[in-house]
Amino acid sequence: MRADTSRHDARRDLPSVEFLLQCGEAEVWISRWGRSQVTGAIQAVLGEARVAAEGGQPAADPQILLERVLRRLESDGPALRALVNATGVVLHTNLGRAPLAPEAVRAASQAAGSYSSLEYDLLAGDRGDRYEHCADLLCRLTGSESSLAVNNNAAAVSLVINTLARGREVLISRGELVEIGGGFRIPEVIERSGAYLVAVGTTNRTRLEDYRRAITPSTGLLLKVHPSNYRVEGFVEETSLERLVSLGRTAGLPVMHDLGSGLLLADLLPDLPEPSVERTVSAGVDVVTWSGDKLLGGPQAGLIHGSAAVLDRIRANPLLRAFRLDKMTLAALEATLRLYLDPEAAARRIPVLRMLSESVESVERRALAALNELSEAARARVTVVPARAVVGGGAAAGFELESFAWSISGPPLEIESALRSQAPPVIGRIAGDAVLLDFRTVLEGQEALLVRALDRLTGSEKGGE
């Protein structure tokens, strides 16, 4: 019996490698993964499709094949990926907090790609000190006698307490027993730093006399913590920093203030309800700690300021080596701090400052301009609506910024998931029955990425038509 030669060969319906490479999605992937890796992924997916076709299955649609290619690329790619933050949370801890200024990015890249003077004194031709690279800048900008940078603020707090109060008591207001994200709790940090916590006052009212009565011969430190991620309102009272410093002088005890986020050059963000580093230093505290990757807009770091005598003791602590910064972070931090020498340049160049100070009218203009770039099909599903953005990162609790967002109609869970699958991923938020993409946290130049993502979402990407 003769074989049936009329059976259709589904393999002939499969697109070529070159056809898929010409699609708009592939062009985006090539810019991210490189042509060789994308080509290899397409060849692998087409190979699997040919095997399926030989088994009698119909040829997969090109769009389905492209989705398989993307999944393969993402599974083979790095776990840490760049993305578009359209959540409206400026300092989003899960998304890496502060994006760096271009100058900081270049500095980190240069330090990473070559040898550097990390611990080498070029003038003396001998061993240098990595902690000196940012110290002068930090002192100049804050007015402190001495400064030190370690790898994050939790490390800074632990290092200071371990140095000044190991085996002794730390006095702190009950209203300042802070917990931040990830289960970081001040009481546990004090305990693990080798000190003993003594809570004074009540949750809502702590007076100077509460501290004075709690002082004993075993007291080693008076600690004040700024509760940046919550607010106690109503019948409240707290002891001012200045009065606590005065008590410390009288009792012969060091006073520490942990700012958490920390605000440098408060005039750049005058409406933000956060204490400034300069004001805290000028109050005469012995040591101040704050973060580098929050309101400063720099890399992850813990910044320590204070009297020269106290900082010398901290530098002599053997734990400092466990908390030291790497060369890339030091380079990025120094570049960020140099921008603050010119406040106008800092406001323009540091993304966090730019996002927090951008007028709501400017945010709306960017959202509307990007809307006009959408394909007709995508534009029909998007409207520009007022929104409320927040600072995030445990800073300025309850403080909101007026903003504008794209509101995307359709099944919100499906849309949110599809946006996360884009290249690069787009992270928004679900509000009611819509997905919002808040333009206050969309960096300048990323508007085109949102346009491309929405056009792909509706199957109307111009590059793939």
N, C-alpha and C positions, 0 to 999 in steps of 0.2 A: 504494500500500500504506500502510495506517495505521501510524503510529509506535507502538511498544510503550510504553504509558503505565503499565504495571504495574511498571516498574523502580523499585526503592527509591532514594530520594535520601538518600545518606549524610550530606549536610550537616545534615539534620534531627536526626541523632543527636549532633551536636556540642553540648557544654554551652554555656551563655551566659557572657558575661563576668562577670555578677554571680554566677553559680554558682561560678565559679573563685575569685572574690574572697572568697567566704564560706568557702573551705576553710582549714583550720588553717595550712597552709604559707603561704598568701597573707597571712594576718594577721601572721605573723612577718616576712615580706618587707616589708610596709608599714611596720612599725616601723623597718626598716633603710633602705629606699630611698625611702619615701614612696608615697602612694596613686597619684599621677599616673604615676610611673615604672612601678609594678607593673601598673597598668591598661593602659598603653601596651604593655608586654611581652606581656600576655595577648592584647590585640587583635591584635598582630603574629603571635603563634603561632596564634591561631584563624584568621587570614587565610590563613596557609600551609596549615592543615588543610583549609580550605574548597576551596582550589585543588586539593589532593590528592584530596578527595572528588569534585570535579567530574571528575577524571580516572579515576574508578572505584575508587579505594582506599577501604576501609572507614574509618569514623570512628575516630580514635585514642581510646584510653581516657583519661578525665580525669587519671589519675595520670601517664600518659605525657606528656600536655600540660603538666602542672605541672612535670615534669622539664625539658621544653623551655623553659618560662618561666624557671626558675631558671638554666639555662645562659645564656639571653639576658641576664638581669639581671647575672650574674657577668661576662660578657664585656664589658658596658657599664659595669660598676662600677669602683671604684678597685682598684688592684693591691695596695695595703697595706690589709689588713683585720683587724679584731678577731677573735679566736678564743678557744677554750677550751683551755688547756694542761692536758691530763690525762696527760702523759708521766711525771710524777714527777721531772722535772728543774726545780728551782726557778728557777735563773738560766739559762734556755735561750737561748743566743745566737741561734739561728735564729728564735726566737719573740719576740725583743725584750728579753731579759733582764728587768730589774726592772720590774714594773708599779708605777705611781706611787700614792702616797697621795692620797685625795680632795682634801686641801688643796693638794697640788702640781698636780693636774689643774686645779683652779679658778684657781690663780695663773698657770699657763701660758696658760689660756684668756683670762683678763683682760688679760694682757700682749699677747696676739695680737690681741685685738679692739679695742684702743684705742691711742692714743699713751701713752707712758710716760716715766718719768724715767731712761731707760737711760743716757744720757750728759749728764744735766742736774742740776745741783746746785740743789735747790729753795730752800735757805737762802741761797746766794750769788746766785742768779739768773743763773748763768753755766754754762759748759761743765763737765760732771762727768766721772767716770771709771767706766766700766762694771765694772771689776775690783774696785771697792770694795763692790759690793752684797753679796757673800758673804764678803769677807775677814775682817771682824770676827767673824762667826759661826764660821768655820773655825778661827780662832786661839783663840777662847774654848773651843771643843769639844775641841781637840787639844792646847792648851798651847803652840802654836808662836808664834814671834815675828812671822812674816809668812806670808801665804797667797795663793794665786792659783789661779784655775780656768780651764782651757782646754777644748778640745772633746772630748778623750778622753785616756786614759792613754798611748797610743802617742805622741800629740802632746806630752804632758807630758815623757815620757822623752827624746824627740828634742830638745825645746827646752832642757831642762836640760843635756844633754850638749853640744849646740851652743854653749851659753853658757859652760860651764865648761871644756870640753876640746877645742874646735875646733882642729885641727892638732896635737893632743897625744895622749898615750896614755891609755887607760882600762883600769885593771886590774880583772879580774873572775875569779872562780873558774870552772874548767872545769865544775864541777858545777852552775853556774847559767846556762849558755848556753841560755836558755829559748827554746822555740818554742811559741806559742799558736795558736789556730785562725786559719785564713785565711793561714797562711804567715808570720805576724809573728815574726821571729827577732831576738833581741837583737843577735847579731853584725852583721846587716845594718843594724839601726837605728843602731848605733854608727858604722858606716862611712858611712851616708848623712847622719849628723849632723856629719860632717866630722872625726871622731876616728879613732884607731887602736886596735884591740882588742889587748890583751895578756892571754892566758889564763894563769892561775897555778894551781899545784897539779894534782891529778888529778880525774877525774870523781867519785870517792867520798871523797877526803880532801884538804882544803885547810887548811893551817896558817897561822898569822900570819906565820911566817918566809917562806912562799912569797910573800906580798905584799911583805914587807920587801926580799927579794932582788931583786924585779922592779922596784922603784922606781929610776927614772933621772931625770936633769934634764929629760927630755921627758914625764914623767908629769904628767897634768893632773887625774886623778880616780880615786878608789877607789870602785868600784861594787859593791853587793851587791844581788842580785835574789832575791826570794822565789820558789822553784819551786813555785807553788801547784797546777799541774796534773799533777805527778808526784812520786814519792817515791824517794829512794835509801836503801836499807836494808842492814843487815848491817855490814860493816867500813867504817864511815864516820866522818868528822870534818869539822867546819866551824868556821870562825873566828867567834866571837860578834860581834855588832854592836858591843858595848861595846869590845872589844879592837881592832876595826878603827877605831873612832872615835879611840881613844887613839893608834894608829899614825898616823892622819891628822893629829892635832894635832902629834905629834912631827916628822913629815915636812913639815908646812906644806901639806898637801893636803886639798881638800874631800872629804867622804865622802857618798855618795848611797845611799839605799836605795829600791829600787822594790818596793813591796808587791804590786802587781798588784791583787788584789781589795780588800784593805784592810778592816779591821774597826773600826768606831767604837763606843765604849762596850762593851768586851768583856764586861762583866757581863750584857749582854742576851742573849748567846749563849755562856755559859761553857764549853760542851762542844765548841765548834767549834775545830778545830786550825788557826787562822789567827792571825798576829801582829796586834796592835792598833796603830792609828795612834798613840795616846797613848803607848804603851810605846816605839815607835820614836822619836818626837819626844823623849821624856825621856832616851833614850840619848845624845842630843847630836849626832845626825847633822846635817850642814849642809843637806841637802835630802831630802825624802821625796815620793814620787809614788804615787798610787793612783787607783782608778776610782770614779766616782760612781754608775754604774748596776749595780753588783754588790751586795756585802753592805751598802753604805750604803742601797740601796733607792731611789735617786734617778734623775735623768735621766742620759743619757750625758754624762760630763765627765771631765777629767783634773785631779786635785787635787794641788797642789804646796804643800808646807810647808817652812819652814826658817828660817834666820837672816835678819834684815832685810837684811844686806849682800848675801847671795846672791840673795835675791828681788829686790832693787833691780836687780841686774845682769840678771836674767832679764826683768824688765819693760822694760828698755832694749833688749832684743834685737828687731830689726825683724821677725823671724819670728813674734813674738807675735801680730801682726795677722792672720796667716794661720791661727792656731789659736784665735782668740777665740770666745767663746760668743755665741749669739744671745739675744735678749731673752726668748723663751719658756723656753729652757733655764735661764737665770739665775733667772727667776721660780720655776720648779719646784724648782731646787736650793735656793734660799733657803727656800722653804716646807718642804722636806724637812729641812733643817738646823734650822729652828726647832722642829720636832717633837722633835728630840733634846735640846732644852733641858729637856724633861720626859720622862725615860726611860720612864716608864710609858705616857705617851701615844704615844711612838714605837713601843713594843712592840705597842700596840693598832692604831695607824693605818697603819703602814708595812707593806704586804703581805708583803714578803720576810721581815721579822722575824717577822711573825705566822705565816707558813708554816713557817719554820725552828724556831720555838719551840712550835708547837701539839703538844699531847700526842697520842700514838698512839691513846689512847682516844677523844679528840675526833674524830680523823679517821675512826675506825671508826663512831662514832655518826652522822656526816654521811653516810657511805656507806650505812649501813643505813636511815637515814631517807629518803634519796633512792630507795633500792630499793623501799620501800613505796609510793612515788608512781607507780611504773611501772604500765602496763596489765598485765593478766594474761598476755598473749602475750609481752610484752617481759620480764617478770619471770621467765618460764620459761627464758629464755636467759641470765640474769645471776646470778652468785653473787658474794658479797663474800669476797675472799681477802686474806691478808697480802701485803704488798709491801715493796720497799725503794726509797726515794727517795734522790736525791743533790742536792747543792748546785748543781753545774754552774757555768758561767761561768768555768772555770779555777780554781775555788776548792776547797779542802779535798779534795784528791785522795784517793780511797779511803774517805772518810767517808760513811757511809750513815745514813739516818733510817728508823726503822720506820714503815710506812704501811699503808694498806688501799686496795684497788682493786676496781672491778667487773671481773670476768672474763666476757667475752662469748663464748658458744659459737657455732660456725659457721665457715664458711670465713674465716680471718683476713685474707687479702689483700683479699677482697671487702668485709668489714666495715670494715676500716681505710680503704679507699678511699671507701666510702659515708659514713663519718663525716666525712671531709675535705670531702665535697660538701654537708654540711649548712649551714644558715644560722642561726647562725654555724658555721664549721667546728669540728670537735672533733678534736684531735690526741692520739692515744693511742700505745701501743707494742705490738708483737707479741711475745708470750712463748710459745714453743712453738706449740701449736695453738689459742691463744686471743688475743684482743685485751684488753689491760688498760687501764682508765681509772683512773689513780691520783688519789685524792681529796686528797692533800696539796697538790697544785698547782692544784686547782680552787678558784678564788677564792670567797669567801663570796657567796652570791646566785646563783652560776652553776649550782648543783645542778639548778635547774629547766630549764636549757638542756640538760643531759645527759638528763634525763627525757624532754624533748620530742624530742631527737635519737633516743633509743632507741625511743620509741614510733613515730616516723616510720619508723625502720628496719624495724620489724616490721609496718608498715601498720596500726597500731592507735592512731594518735594520737587522743586524746579529742576534740580540736577538730574533727577531720575525720570523725567518726562520724555 
